[in-house]
Amino acid sequence: MPHSLETLGLKIPHIYLPENTRALDTWCVIACDQYTSDPAYWENVERTVGDQPSTLKMVLPEVYLGTEKQQARVEETYRTMQRYLDSGILRELPCGCILTQRTLPDGKRVRTGLVISMDLERYSYESDAKTLVRVTEGTIPARIPPRLAIREKASLELPHIMVLFDDPERTVLEPLAETHASFETVYDADLGFGMGHIAGYFVPESKMGGVQKALSALYDALPKGEGDPMLYAMGDGNHSFATAKAHWENIKKTLTPEQQATPPARFALCELVNIHDDSLLFEPIHRALFQVPGEAVQELAEAMDADIADQPVEGKRCMPFVCGAQAGVFVFRKETDRLDAALADDGISVLMQAHPEISVDYIHGEKETLALGARPNQMGLLLKVVQKDELFPLVSRYGALPRKSFSMGEADEKRCYLEAKRIV
């Protein structure tokens, strides 16, 4: 018999969609934590959306955090949510999920997902928590309060959260996707702002048995020990999920144990995606150091327990670097299954203690990192990518990975805001 949805940490939601699903080019906007250093991007979104209904008016792009626009925009989110509900711009679907097929901006890759609610009681953003849903990277507590201030007064949530599960045999979502023509199409439209195309199919609660059975089999195959087995891992939207958790913990304090079972704030809307979906591209995030003194290469090598060589050494783990005119590799003296990001960040931390003037940035792209590192008094470290089949075992063993350990695609491939769910 399959496990209950409660055991699997899930709940079938009532999802809200825009009444006009043909206008997704202005309704949908990218996750609020993208393009945070590019105000021009968000200014263009503002101009393009204009007076049309849009999720832009129900979220706070983080580019506005700390600016004079922040409070006014926050207050506008509450008013817009209620206005969209009252006027019918948002319509409620029957109890069910949405199977999504997102054609990414390259026009070639299609990501399959399932929009569903996840039980926040089965999640913790503590890095060593043994919960059913686990963080993959460390949570920055300072990023929660601004989001929490919005959620505390909001009537709706709009997720850009993507939660991964480990299904190499493709038993959970792929069979559902093969039968998508049998489900009602609830949206099928081009997205704006270079985000590609998206189609969604309504999956009623009565048709979720196959997903439930397949997830139960994955759950049963997991090693059991202290706490819950790791069935899910955060992909994108970790801080939004952490904010939902913090909000629920605040509400929970006001409820009796009996009342805690069903409040809508206990369940966060997200998109479930198989980590083995062909559309997901894991990419490394490299390190660039600035204001680097001349002796830093040798000091960093010692901090990482590594030697310096001109080229990779066969049979040894190596990390390429460039520092001004010097280029080579760090050759690690000991074998370890720790990630490059952990080894590099530990070494950089030691280096920065000795040289507080050094700063670090996280860079996408090998060429960009090498170009930065080749400048005077700068250094670039090239890190290896985390493989898909490594992520779950690493998180299960070590807990949350170092910040900026990997990236899942470019900004325009991230989940966009589209669906909503009540949280009050």
Secondary structure as GFF3:
##gff-version 3
##sequence-region A 1 424
A	DSSP	beta_strand	10	11	.	.	.	ID=ss1
A	DSSP	beta_strand	14	18	.	.	.	ID=ss2
A	DSSP	alpha_helix	24	27	.	.	.	ID=ss3
A	DSSP	alpha_helix	39	49	.	.	.	ID=ss4
A	DSSP	three_ten_helix	55	58	.	.	.	ID=ss5
A	DSSP	three_ten_helix	62	64	.	.	.	ID=ss6
A	DSSP	alpha_helix	70	87	.	.	.	ID=ss7
A	DSSP	beta_strand	90	103	.	.	.	ID=ss8
A	DSSP	beta_strand	110	119	.	.	.	ID=ss9
A	DSSP	three_ten_helix	120	122	.	.	.	ID=ss10
A	DSSP	beta_strand	133	134	.	.	.	ID=ss11
A	DSSP	three_ten_helix	141	143	.	.	.	ID=ss12
A	DSSP	alpha_helix	144	151	.	.	.	ID=ss13
A	DSSP	beta_strand	156	157	.	.	.	ID=ss14
A	DSSP	beta_strand	162	165	.	.	.	ID=ss15
A	DSSP	alpha_helix	174	178	.	.	.	ID=ss16
A	DSSP	three_ten_helix	180	182	.	.	.	ID=ss17
A	DSSP	beta_strand	184	190	.	.	.	ID=ss18
A	DSSP	beta_strand	197	204	.	.	.	ID=ss19
A	DSSP	three_ten_helix	205	207	.	.	.	ID=ss20
A	DSSP	alpha_helix	209	221	.	.	.	ID=ss21
A	DSSP	beta_strand	232	236	.	.	.	ID=ss22
A	DSSP	alpha_helix	238	252	.	.	.	ID=ss23
A	DSSP	three_ten_helix	259	261	.	.	.	ID=ss24
A	DSSP	three_ten_helix	264	266	.	.	.	ID=ss25
A	DSSP	beta_strand	267	274	.	.	.	ID=ss26
A	DSSP	beta_strand	282	283	.	.	.	ID=ss27
A	DSSP	beta_strand	286	290	.	.	.	ID=ss28
A	DSSP	alpha_helix	296	303	.	.	.	ID=ss29
A	DSSP	beta_strand	306	309	.	.	.	ID=ss30
A	DSSP	beta_strand	318	323	.	.	.	ID=ss31
A	DSSP	beta_strand	326	332	.	.	.	ID=ss32
A	DSSP	alpha_helix	340	354	.	.	.	ID=ss33
A	DSSP	beta_strand	359	363	.	.	.	ID=ss34
A	DSSP	alpha_helix	366	373	.	.	.	ID=ss35
A	DSSP	beta_strand	378	381	.	.	.	ID=ss36
A	DSSP	alpha_helix	388	398	.	.	.	ID=ss37
A	DSSP	beta_strand	407	408	.	.	.	ID=ss38
A	DSSP	three_ten_helix	411	413	.	.	.	ID=ss39
A	DSSP	beta_strand	421	422	.	.	.	ID=ss40
###
